[in-house]
Amino acid sequence: MTNKERVIKAVKFQGPDRIPYDLPEPFGSDFFGVGVDLDQNFKPKTEGEDEWGCVWEKLPGDKTMGQVKIHPLKDYSLLDNYPFPNYDIPERYKTAKEKIKENKEDKFVIAYIPPLSFIHRLEYLRGHSEAWTDPYLNSDGLCRLLDIIANISIKAIRHFAEIGVDGICSADDWGLQDRLMLPPDIFNKFFQPRYARVYKEAHKLGMLTFLHSCGHITEALNGFIEEF
């Protein structure tokens, strides 16, 4: 059984010869990860700015990813003219395509799709307080922004499918220690339908879907399972 077959059978509950794993060297992995190249036309206007216009800062010696200090979409009035990053450029998948050719062990090729998350990218763009109160105070703007983020992910998924990716992975930490970070009805109204669009596109193209989500997310599982 190849690494790829093992992962697929495990995800589909079809009885692989062993549990697939992804461990640091020298222990090995059944997975082969790829991502998206930086847009060569992107020129940050200030130090720490990412392609989305969010400006990150770190403390001296900090080994974490840091945190966003400038949130470029504080006001939804900016949304119409906001310069979102373009992930529909074929050249951005050149490195991934070349890496896949090196997958001699037939590992399961998994792509980390932009923007990787809904709630985290929403926090980076809007700010923490704004992101979590938008369902109540700015629902129309929130829906528009989440649809844009979903569209960006879908475009990336289509490019990944063309170059032979087997599955996609995204990451959103939705849980506290004992419950979701927001009421289940709010999650199901605003976020679950966008996940559905993204994952249905991946499934249509023959790809498996993976989600990393920390915390107690039991109340969201049915919504995820329906679309995974």
N, C-alpha and C positions, 0 to 999 in steps of 0.2 A: 504494500500500500504506500503510495507517495504521500509526501507531506500535505499536498493540496487535497488529495482524496480524504486524508485523515481529518482535516479541518472541516471539510464539507459534510462528511458523514457524522461528525460530532455535532455540528450545528443542526443537522436535520434529524438527529436521534436515530441514526441508521447503523450504530454499532461499529465504531472504528476499532482498529486493533489495539489502540491505547489512547489516552487522553492527549490531545494536542497541547503543546506548551510553547511559551515564548520567554526564554531565560537569557540572562547576559552571558557573554563568553566566559569560559569555554564550553558552556553547557548546551548552547545551540537553540534553535527555534524552528517551528514549522511554518513560520510566517516570514514574508519578505515585504518590508514596508517601503512605500514611495510617497512622494508629496508633490507640491507645485513649486515651480521656480518663481523667483522674484521677478516682477515686471521690470524689464530692463529700462523702461521709460520712466519708472518711478524715481523721483528725486525728492527726498524728505526736505521739508522747508525748515525744520529745526531738529536738533539732536533728539533721538529717541522716538521720532514719529514713525508709525507703521503705515502700511498702504491704505489703511482705513481712515487715516488722519488722526488717530489716537496717539498721544504723546506719553511715553513710558518713562518712569524714573526708577532708579535703584539707589539704595544707600551704599556708601563705599564698602567694598568687600562682599556685597550681597550676591549670593549665588542663585537666588530665585529669579523668576521672570520679572520681578518688580511689580509696579502697579501703575495704572493709568492716572495721570495727574491733569491732563487736559482732555475733556470729553467734547468732541467736535459737534455733536448733535444735541446739545443742551436744549435747543429750541426746534420744535418740529416745523417751524416756518422755513427752516433751511433745507428741508428734505427734497423739495422739487429740484433744486440745483446742486445737490450734494454730489461730489465726485467720487462715487463708489469705485473700488478697484475692479479691474476687468479680468475675469478669469475665463474669458471666452477666446483667449489668444492661444493658438496651437503651440507656439514656441514655449509656452510656460510648462508644457508637459514633455519637453524634449529630454530632460535628465531622467524623468521617470521611465520614459520609453526605452532609453539606453540601458538603464538599470535592469529593467525587466528582461532584456536580452541576456543578462548575466545570471539569471535565475536557473542555473544548471541543475539544481536539485529539485526542481518542480515544486517549490514552496508555494504556499497560498499567498498571492499578491494582494496586499491590503493597502488602500490609499487613505491618507488622512485628508479629508475634504475641507476646503475653506467654506465658511469661516470657522469650522470645527464645532461651533456651538451657537445656540440661539440666545440663551439667557446671559452667557458671559459676554458675548459680543455686544448684546444690547446694553449691558452694564458699561462696557468700555466706551460705547458711542454716546450713551445718554447720561451716565453717572449712576451710582448705586441706588440712591433714593428715588431718582426719576424712573429707573428701570422697573423697580418693584411697585411703584404707585401708578405707572402708566395704565395698567388694566382698569383702574378706577377713574383716573383723571384725564387720560389722553388715549382713549381706546381706539379712536380712528387713526391717529398717527401711529400707534403701536402696530395695528394691523397692516398698515402700509409698509412700515419698516420690516416687519417679520416676513412679509411676502417678498420684499426685495432680497432679504437674506436667503430665503428659500430658493429664489430664482438663481441666485449666484451659486448656491450649492448644486443645483440641478445642472447648470451649465458645466460645472467642473466634473460632475458624475458622467456626463455624456462624453467628455474628452477622455476620462479615465477608462471608460468602457471600450473606446476605440483602440486603446493601446494595450488592452489585455489584462486589465485589473480584475481580480476575482471578487473583491468585496471592499466596502467603504467603512470608515470608522469616524465617529464624531464623539464629542465629549461635552457633557453638561452635568454639573453637580446639582441635583434637584433636591437632595434630602438633608434634613437636620438629623439629630440623633434618633428622634422618635416619630417624625412626620415629614410631609413635604414642606418645602419652604413657602408655599403659597397654597391657598385652598384648592382642592382637586377640581372644583367646577371652573375656577379661573384657568388652571392649567389646561383643562380639556377644551375650553372655549378659545383660548388664544394660541397655545403652543402645540397641542397635539395635532391639530389639522395641518400645521406646517411640517411637522415631522412626517405625517402621512404622505404629503406631496413628495417630499424628498425621498423617502424610502420606497414608495411605489415606483418612482422613476428608476431607482436602482434595481428593483426586482424586475421591472419590465425589461431591463437590459441584461438580465441574468446574473446580477451581482448579489452577494449576501450583504447584510447590514449589521454593524456592531455599534453599540453605544456604551461608553464609559460614563457612569453616573454614580457619584458617591452619596452615601447617606441612606436614610430610610425612605425608599421610593415605592413602597408597596402599593399605595393608592394610585400611582401612575402606571403600574405594570400592565393592566388590561389595555390601556390605550397604546402602549408601546407594542405589546404582543400582537394586537390587531394588525399593525403595520409592518412589523419585522418579518 
